[in-house]
Amino acid sequence: MIYERFSIWEDYDMNTKECIVTRRSIRRFKPERVEHSLLESIISAASYSPSWKNSQITRYIAVEDPSVLDTIATHFTPEFNSRIVKQAPLLVAVTFVKGICGFERDGSFTTAKEDRWQMFDAGIACQTFCLAAHDAGLGTVIMGIWDEQGISMLLDIPQDEELAALIAVGRPAIEPAAPGRKSVKELLTYR
């Protein structure tokens, strides 16, 4: 049974809708470190994210070394993201393997979307990661503004991978209220 792999979550039994509706972007964290077994369990859940032809191109780099976190915060992120990184116990750099998702075997694009499917699949994996983290009692925020070249060099990201997002992870120090949402009438059109 698949769920046997997630035994670390025995104390969590949130249903899917509750998990989606109660997850928030957390920008302040408690200083407690995130246990490796818990992070590995979250990555295991995120591995079930759908992907182009089941290509599973998303990869994760866990950054917990305070000096590396400080370098990222000080040199490679703008102030509003730097504040988050400086106090997060864990930063996950999400990358994807280039040239697979949205491509044919000969290297040509499969659709007019060209290589944009890569980011689409990485985005699905990021959301699955964040929902699994929330279900496990952790908070996350996905950040998309940073110095890609600087972070890629610092983290020694392989040439065949591209940095897609940074996710700050930790035990939430705040419980933000839900921001307003558009109505279903604004979001849904029937034809």
N, C-alpha and C positions, 0 to 999 in steps of 0.2 A: 504494500500500500504506500502511495506517495507520501502521505502525511506522517508516516513513521520517521521520515528524514527530518522533520521539524519538531522533534521532541522537546527542544529547548523552549518552545512556545506553549508548554502545557498550561501556563497560567493565562494565556490569551485565547479568547474565543470570540472575537469581534466578528459580526457578520459582514459581508461584503459591502452592503449599502452603508452601514454604520461607519466602516473604515473609510470609505470614500468621503462621506459627508463630514466626518469629524477631523480628518487630516488637515493640518494647517502648515504654512511655511513658518518654521521656527528660526528666529534669528538670535536667540540668546539661550545658552546652554549651561547646565551644571558642569563643574570641572571633572566629573567622574569619567574615567576611560570607558570605552565601549569594548566589551569582552570579544575576543577573537571568535569564539564559538558562536556568539550571537550574530556578528557581522557575517560569518560564513553561512549561517542559516538564512540570513536575508538575501545574500547573493544566490544561494541555492534556490530560493523562491523566485528571485528575479530571473533566473535562468529559464523559467517557464514562459517568459514574455514571448509573444508572437514575433516572428521575424521573417523577412523575405526568404522564401523557399527554405525555411528553417536553417538559415545560414548562421544564426547565433553569433553575430559579429561584435557584440558589446563586450568590453573588458573593463575591469575595475582596478584601480590602484589605491590602496588604503594608505593615507598619509597621517601618521600619528606622532612622528618625531617633532618635538616642539621647535627645534631650530629650522626644520624645513617648513613647518607651518608659518613661522615668523618670516622667513624669506618670501614665501608666497604672499603673505599679508602686506609686507613692507614694500616689496618691489614689483609684484605682478598683479595686484588687484586695486581697483579704485577704492577710495575711502569707505564708501557705504558697504562694500563687500569685505574690505580689510577688517572692519570692526567685527564682522561675523567670524571670519577665519581666525582672528587673534584669540577668541575665547572658545572656539569649538574644539573638543577633544579629538575629533576625527574629521578629516576631509577626504572625500572619495573623488578621485579624478576618474571620470567616465570617458573611455575611449572607444573607438570602433575600428575594426580592421577594414582598411580601404579596398575598393575595387571589387567587392563581392556582391554586395546588396544592390540590386538594380542593374546588374551587369550580366551579360551573356558570357559564356566561357571564352569567347574570342576577344573579350574586353569591350565590346560595343554595348551601348545602353539598351536596355530592354524596352523602356518606355520614354515618352517625351519628358518625364520627370528627371531623366538623366541620373546623376548621382545623389539626388536629394533623398532617395529612399534610405540612404545610410543614416542621416540625421533623424529621419522618421523612426527607424528601428531603435536607434539609441534613445530617442525620446520615450518610446513605449517602455523600454527597459528602465529608464530613470523613474518613470511614474510607478512601475511595478516595484522597484526598489523602495521608493518612498512609502508606498502603501504597506509593504511588508515591514518596513522599519516602524511605521506608526502602529501597526498591529502588535509589534513586539515592545511597545512602550518608548520608542525613540522618536525624536523630532528630526526633521530634515528641512533644508531649503536648497533648491536648485539655483545655482548662480551661472550666468552666461556671459558676464563681462569681466574679462581678464586678459592678460598678455599670453596669448597662445604659444608663441615661439619661446618665450622665457620659461613658462611652466613646462612645456614639452622638453626643453633642454634640461631643466632642473630635475625632472622626474625620469629622464632618460627614456622617454616614450619612443618605442621602435618606429622606424621610418614608414612601415606599412600600416601604422595606426594613426588616428587623428583624435585630438582632444575634443570632446563634444560638450562636456559640462563638468562643473565642480559641484559636489553635494556636501554641505556641512551636515554633520551627524552628531547627535548626542542626546542626553536626557534633557528634556525641555526645562528651562528655567522660567518660562512664561506659558500662559494659556490664552493665546489671542482669540478674540471673538471672530466669528465667521464674517468675512467681508460680504457685501451685498452681491447678489447673483442676478443675472438676467432671467426673465421669466421664460418658460417653455415656449410661449407664443413668440418671443423675440428670437429664440434659438432654432425653432423647428418650422420647416415649410413642407407642406404636402403638395404634390403635383399629381 
